[in-house]
């Protein structure tokens, strides 16, 4: 909980720092924090130090995703940003799946200390690669082949260069809020289902065997991984369809949840549960559209701050929904021991999507001309 809480709190400052100090420096800081946190987690016998280790991992984790997206924005044309953001999420999802196997084997055969110490060393080794081969921009020389005299001079400071000013400017853009609400509607349900309430919902409300419930959760992740490339291609080839895609994906997800609840949990046809799992999984990568909407609404030098603001949307939705579902299960669901209780509690899921879509619609009511990059025709969003 500490790790995830710090991740959420650090999104806006981490994005602003990626703009101010560059993604390479922030990635180096991230791997240093995560490596130190994993090492503390491996070696300590104190609960307090272990908690500090998880906090350091959370701080480093918060910086990583935003810095990678900022790096993609620096290196590639704006028309490919959506695809790269989607593929970044895909690689992260695959890494999360693949890492469970060596983690299980390590903990079983090598023990706690060796496993997490090895993870810390691997993280620091990745940091060494970042130091040696990565550049913030294509024109920036690699560290290994340059001297300070050959570096390109830093651009002069401009008004509003302070991180606080950058965040304020980003939050003043309607497109930033539109992306935030899209992330709220699509990423929030995915996080709630996969991180906390999906398994008890499937076992207690849908009466699935625990093994089948685990397989069902795996289907959600597989759907997310499979959905990432098509979502990225959509943003590259049909950017004008992004808004319609958000409405369609959110509407499908909310509709499937309502149909599931109306038919009565535990009595749904198998195909409806499968559709629910796939729709929830696809909503995860579909939320990447939110970053592309915010990117379009802000100048390139504010890309990190815009991404950080948007990323708060899904985390806010997940935290609020997690608490609401738990409270409803306690008050009307007798601790989640009856399908009727889950019917009331899981109504939070379509409600969350509906609130996000309403905010998405409201924030886009007035078309607003954005400041276009050089050589690009102004567009309305």
Secondary structure, 3 states (H helix, E strand, C coil): CHHHHHHHHCHHHHHHHHHHHCHHHHHHHHHHHHHHHHHHHHHCCCHHHHHHHHHHHHHHHHHHHHHHHHHHHHHCCHHHHHHHHHHHHHHHHHHHHHHHHHHHHHHHHCCHHHHHHHHHHHHHHHHHHHHHHCCCCCCCCCHHHCCHHHCCCCCCCCCCCCHHHHHHHHHCCHHHHHHHHHHHHHHHHHHHHHHHHHHHHHHHHCCCCHHHHHHHHHHHHHHHHHHHHHHHHHHHHCHHHHHHHHHHHHHHHHHHHHHHHHHCCCCCCHHHHHHHHHHHHHHHHHCCHHHHHHHHHCCHHHHHHHHHHHHHHHHHHHHHHHHHHHHHHHHCCCCCCCHHHHHHHCHHHHHHHHHHHHHHHHHCCCCCECCCCCCCCCCEC
